[in-house]
């Protein structure tokens, strides 16, 4: 992967993050988004942070010549996601936001630090049952963030707050 491709990915990561941050301006992070799971905006932000952290771990492992996947991950990641949300309930909304910002920074830094000779990469993704390029993994994470941002926007619109 060229320096240009790396720049493109980092720019897309930043753009998605900035868009989500703008969505979060002046909203109540305790607002429910999903009635079936009870997830609130803060839970979704924590969820994005968790996956950005896991992706950064996979990228760092790849850079070091090894592989990383989340241990004991169930096939649909449901239990893993729920455990992460339960752990994050101990955090204040400000701590959740700080964790999200930190995780985003870790992910961007992990992409930036991969030497060009290691691109495009055939690496194990953090969910463990898929391999592919660095670019595809980063694009998945961008899509993940955008998808959840859209869910937040929809919930805000439906509540009359968006």
N, C-alpha and C positions, 0 to 999 in steps of 0.2 A: 504494500500500500504506500502510496506516495505521501509526501508531506501535505500535498493539497487535499488528499482524501482524509487525512487525519484532521486537518483544519476544518474541513466540511463537517465531519462528525462532531467535533467539539463545538462548532458554531450551532449545529442543530440541537445538541444537548442543552446548550445555554439558552437557545431560543425557547425550547419547550419549558425549561425551568422558569424563565422570566415570565412566560405566559401564565403558568400555574401560579406563580407568586402574585401576579396582577389579579388573578381570579380570587385569591385569598385576601386581598386588601379589604379591610373593613367588613369581613364576614365573621360570624360566630363559628369557630372551629368545632364547637360542640353540637352543631346542627346535624341531625340525622340525615343520611343519604340513602341508606338501604334499610328498609323496614324488616326484611327477612333476617338479616344478620345483625341488625342494630348498629352497623358501622356508621360512624359520624365522619365529618370532614377530617378531623384530626386523625382518625384511624386510617383513612385513605392516605393521608400525607405520611403517616408512619409506615404504612405498607410500601409506599414508593421508596421511602428511605431504606427500608430493609432490603428491598431488591436491588437498589443501587449499591448498597454495601456489599451484598453477595456477588454482584457482577464485578465490582472492583476487586474482590478477593480472587475471582476466577481469572481476571486479567493479570493481576500481579503474579499468580501462580504460573500462568502461561509464560509471562516474561522471565520468570526464574527457571523455566524449563520443566515445570511440573504441571499438575492439574488439580483443580479444586471443584468439588461439588458439595452441595449441602448434605450433611449426613442425615440418614433416616428420613428422607423426604418422601412423603406419600405421592402417589401417582398424579393427583390433581392439585397438590400443594395446599389443599384446604386446611389440613391440621396444622401445617407449618405456619400458614398465614394467620390462623386463629391464635396460635401460641404467641406469635409476635405481637398481635394486637393486645392480647391479655397482658403481656409484659409492658407494653407501652402505655397501658392505662395507668401505670404507676407514675408516669411523667406528666408534668404540667403541659399546657398547650405551648407555652414558650419553649419548653425543652423539646417537644415534638418538632417544632419549627426549626430549632437549632440543629437537631439530629438530621432533619431533612436537608438543611443547607450543607451540613458537614458531609453527608453521604453523597450529595451531588458533587461537591468539591473533590471527594475521594475518587468518584467515578471519572470525572474529567481529568484529574491528575493521572490516574491509571492509564487512560487512553494516551495522554500526552507523553508519558514516560516509556511507552513501548517503542523500542527502536524500529526504524523503518525496515530493517532486514528481517524482522519478525512478522511483518505484515505480508499477506493478508491474514495468515494464521489459520491453522486448523486446530481449534481448541475445544475443550469440553466446556459446555455452558453450565452455569451454576445449578440448574435443575437436574443435571446428571444424565439425562437420556437423549441428549442432542449434542452434536458437534457442528462446528461451522466456523465461519470467518469472524474476525473481530468486528468488521463493519456490520455484518448481519446482527451480531449480538447487541451492538450499540444501537442499531436501528430498532431492534426489538424493545430495548429499554426506553427509547424515545416514544415509540408507539404506546408502550405501557403507561407512561406518564400522561400522554395526550388523552388516551382513553379514559383514565381516571379523572383528568381535568374536565373532560366533557361530561362525565357523570356528576361531578360537583356542580357544574354550570346548570345542568338539567334540573338537579334538585333545588338549586337556588331559584331558577325560573318557576318551577312548580310551586314553590313556597311563596312566590311573589317578592323575593328578595334579590332577584337577579335581573 
